[in-house]
Amino acid sequence: MTNSAKAIMAMSLIAASMSSAPAKAGDALGAGLIGLGIGAIVGSALTPREVYVVPPPAYYGPAAYGPPAWTPEWYSYCSYRYRSFNPSTGYFIGYDGFPHFCQ
């Protein structure tokens, strides 16, 4: 027996016990709240459970800004673009003080 079925049975028993008591001014409000609770439980139990699955992120490959690495065009491009370019390693010193590979 699921939790929602147990809750429905409990609400029904409460409603049945309240109906045998003499009528008071707040009975209509109590019955309305019980009906709202039962309706919410039944409605949530009957709704289909759809799970949204996030699609995997698209892979675009590495970003390449200049010519392919280690070609003569690449050497010319990196030497022109970065004053601190070291052609033997392919790295230049960035503004942050760390070496970066020329792309």
TAVEN-V30071 format. One record per residue. N is the residue number from 1. RES is the residue in three letters. PSI is psi as a letter, one per 30 degrees, with the letter a starting at -180 (* if undefined). D_CENTER is the distance of its C-alpha to the mean C-alpha in Angstrom with 1 decimal. Layout:
BEGIN
n=N res=RES psi=PSI d_center=D_CENTER
n=N res=RES psi=PSI d_center=D_CENTER
END
This chain:
BEGIN
n=1 res=MET psi=k d_center=31.7
n=2 res=THR psi=l d_center=28.2
n=3 res=ASN psi=e d_center=27.2
n=4 res=SER psi=e d_center=27.1
n=5 res=ALA psi=e d_center=30.6
n=6 res=LYS psi=e d_center=31.9
n=7 res=ALA psi=e d_center=30.7
n=8 res=ILE psi=e d_center=32.4
n=9 res=MET psi=e d_center=35.6
n=10 res=ALA psi=e d_center=35.5
n=11 res=MET psi=e d_center=35.1
n=12 res=SER psi=e d_center=37.9
n=13 res=LEU psi=e d_center=40.2
n=14 res=ILE psi=e d_center=39.6
n=15 res=ALA psi=e d_center=40.3
n=16 res=ALA psi=e d_center=43.4
n=17 res=SER psi=e d_center=44.7
n=18 res=MET psi=f d_center=44.2
n=19 res=SER psi=f d_center=46.1
n=20 res=SER psi=f d_center=49.3
n=21 res=ALA psi=l d_center=49.5
n=22 res=PRO psi=l d_center=51.7
n=23 res=ALA psi=k d_center=50.0
n=24 res=LYS psi=l d_center=48.9
n=25 res=ALA psi=e d_center=47.5
n=26 res=GLY psi=g d_center=43.9
n=27 res=ASP psi=e d_center=43.9
n=28 res=ALA psi=e d_center=42.4
n=29 res=LEU psi=e d_center=39.5
n=30 res=GLY psi=e d_center=38.9
n=31 res=ALA psi=e d_center=39.1
n=32 res=GLY psi=e d_center=36.6
n=33 res=LEU psi=e d_center=34.1
n=34 res=ILE psi=e d_center=34.6
n=35 res=GLY psi=e d_center=34.2
n=36 res=LEU psi=e d_center=31.0
n=37 res=GLY psi=e d_center=29.6
n=38 res=ILE psi=e d_center=30.9
n=39 res=GLY psi=e d_center=29.5
n=40 res=ALA psi=e d_center=26.0
n=41 res=ILE psi=e d_center=26.1
n=42 res=VAL psi=e d_center=27.6
n=43 res=GLY psi=e d_center=25.2
n=44 res=SER psi=f d_center=22.1
n=45 res=ALA psi=f d_center=23.9
n=46 res=LEU psi=f d_center=24.7
n=47 res=THR psi=k d_center=21.4
n=48 res=PRO psi=k d_center=20.0
n=49 res=ARG psi=j d_center=16.9
n=50 res=GLU psi=k d_center=14.7
n=51 res=VAL psi=k d_center=11.7
n=52 res=TYR psi=k d_center=9.3
n=53 res=VAL psi=k d_center=9.3
n=54 res=VAL psi=k d_center=7.7
n=55 res=PRO psi=l d_center=11.0
n=56 res=PRO psi=k d_center=12.2
n=57 res=PRO psi=k d_center=12.9
n=58 res=ALA psi=k d_center=16.5
n=59 res=TYR psi=k d_center=19.1
n=60 res=TYR psi=f d_center=21.8
n=61 res=GLY psi=l d_center=24.1
n=62 res=PRO psi=k d_center=25.6
n=63 res=ALA psi=k d_center=26.6
n=64 res=ALA psi=k d_center=30.3
n=65 res=TYR psi=e d_center=32.1
n=66 res=GLY psi=a d_center=35.7
n=67 res=PRO psi=l d_center=37.9
n=68 res=PRO psi=k d_center=37.2
n=69 res=ALA psi=k d_center=37.9
n=70 res=TRP psi=g d_center=41.5
n=71 res=THR psi=l d_center=43.2
n=72 res=PRO psi=e d_center=46.0
n=73 res=GLU psi=e d_center=44.0
n=74 res=TRP psi=e d_center=41.2
n=75 res=TYR psi=e d_center=43.9
n=76 res=SER psi=e d_center=45.2
n=77 res=TYR psi=e d_center=41.9
n=78 res=CYS psi=e d_center=40.7
n=79 res=SER psi=e d_center=44.2
n=80 res=TYR psi=e d_center=44.3
n=81 res=ARG psi=e d_center=40.8
n=82 res=TYR psi=k d_center=40.9
n=83 res=ARG psi=e d_center=44.1
n=84 res=SER psi=g d_center=43.1
n=85 res=PHE psi=k d_center=42.3
n=86 res=ASN psi=j d_center=43.8
n=87 res=PRO psi=f d_center=44.7
n=88 res=SER psi=f d_center=45.4
n=89 res=THR psi=f d_center=41.8
n=90 res=GLY psi=g d_center=39.8
n=91 res=TYR psi=l d_center=38.3
n=92 res=PHE psi=l d_center=38.8
n=93 res=ILE psi=j d_center=38.4
n=94 res=GLY psi=l d_center=35.7
n=95 res=TYR psi=f d_center=35.9
n=96 res=ASP psi=f d_center=34.0
n=97 res=GLY psi=f d_center=36.9
n=98 res=PHE psi=l d_center=35.0
n=99 res=PRO psi=k d_center=35.9
n=100 res=HIS psi=k d_center=33.7
n=101 res=PHE psi=k d_center=34.3
n=102 res=CYS psi=k d_center=35.5
n=103 res=GLN psi=* d_center=33.5
END
